[in-house]
Every structure is written in structure tokens, then in C-alpha cells.
Amino acid sequence: MILGAILWRSVLLAMLWCILAEGNVDSWGVGAISTALALAASLAVLPVGAIRFSPLGLVFFLIYFISKSFRAGVRVALLAVQPRLDIHPGIETVSLRLPNGVGRVILINTINLLPGTLVLGLNASTLQLHVLDMRSSIEGEIRIAEKRIGKMLGLSLDQS
């Protein structure tokens, strides 16, 4: 189990290096050292067994994220080219159901990467967001993202 997780992370990090180096074989000396250091950091930050990662959950999360990014990007682009800017920006506070840890980090990064939203702050159980259009259902979108991330990481959500 532990050896398999270490091997899986090593392969992913080596693939990442290959992508960054654009397949240049001459860089593998530095790549091997970088991959080993990244693996050590990865194991220190997120020990094996800390989460139950689901590859199928990752696929569903990526489909969700890419589709949401595309739709939100088109919406923001359409707003930008309209002669009359029809936005209703504001600050919204949303309670979180994901437990502290990597799930919340992924949620915050996901929200920040979606056009039209920006995380302003996080405390023990709430997230403060700036949104371009307060008419949209931000809390509903957060719940969907939490559910996808929870399934991907094998986390149970608080029902509060």
C-alpha cells in the first residue's frame, strides 16, 4: 500500500517533469533530483493514507471543473463586451462543509480559477467571496464543488 502510493506519486511527478522539460532527455539529471525532492516534500506535507484518493472522482471533478471554467469564461467574456455592463458585484459569505485540510485548499483554488469569483478570506467554517454577479447561486455552486472534491478525496462533508 505505502510502496504503491510512493510509486504512484513518483510517476506523476516524473510525468510533470517531462511535461515541464518538453520531453528533453538532457534534463533528466536535474529532473531526477527535482522529482525526488518533490516526492519527499509531497510525503512530508501529505503522508500516505491521509486521504483516500479516487481516480474516478478525479475524472468527474475535472469534467466539472473544465465545463464550469468554460461556461463561466464565456459568461464573463459576454459581460465584458456588452455596451452596458450588467453586473451586480458583491461580497458573499458561505459556510463550508469540507473538513480542514487538502479538500479546502483544492476548493479555494478551484473557486479562484473560475472566472467571476475570488476568495477574499477563510475562517474556521466560512468562506468570504467576491463575485461579479450576486444574482447567481454562489452557495449552490460551492456545494456542488464541495461534493465533487469530497468524492475525489474520500472525505465526508459536514451536514451543518
C-alpha positions, 0 to 999 in steps of 0.5 A: 500500500505505502510502496504503491502510493510512493510509486504512484506519486513518483510517476506523476511527478516524473510525468510533470517533469517531462511535461515541464522539460518538453520531453528533453532527455538532457534534463533528466539529471536535474529532473531526477533530483527535482522529482525526488525532492518533490516526492519527499516534500509531497510525503512530508506535507501529505503522508500516505493514507491521509486521504483516500484518493479516487481516480474516478472522482478525479475524472468527474471533478475535472469534467466539472471543473473544465465545463464550469471554467468554460461556461463561466469564461464565456459568461464573463467574456459576454459581460465584458463586451456588452455596451452596458455592463450588467453586473451586480458585484458583491461580497458573499459569505458561505459556510463550508462543509469540507473538513480542514485540510487538502479538500479546502485548499483544492476548493479555494483554488478551484473557486479562484480559477473560475472566472467571476469569483475570488476568495477574499478570506477563510475562517474556521467554517466560512468562506468570504467571496467576491463575485461579479454577479450576486444574482447567481447561486454562489452557495449552490455552486460551492456545494456542488464543488464541495461534493465533487472534491469530497468524492475525489478525496474520500472525505465526508462533508459536514451536514451543518 
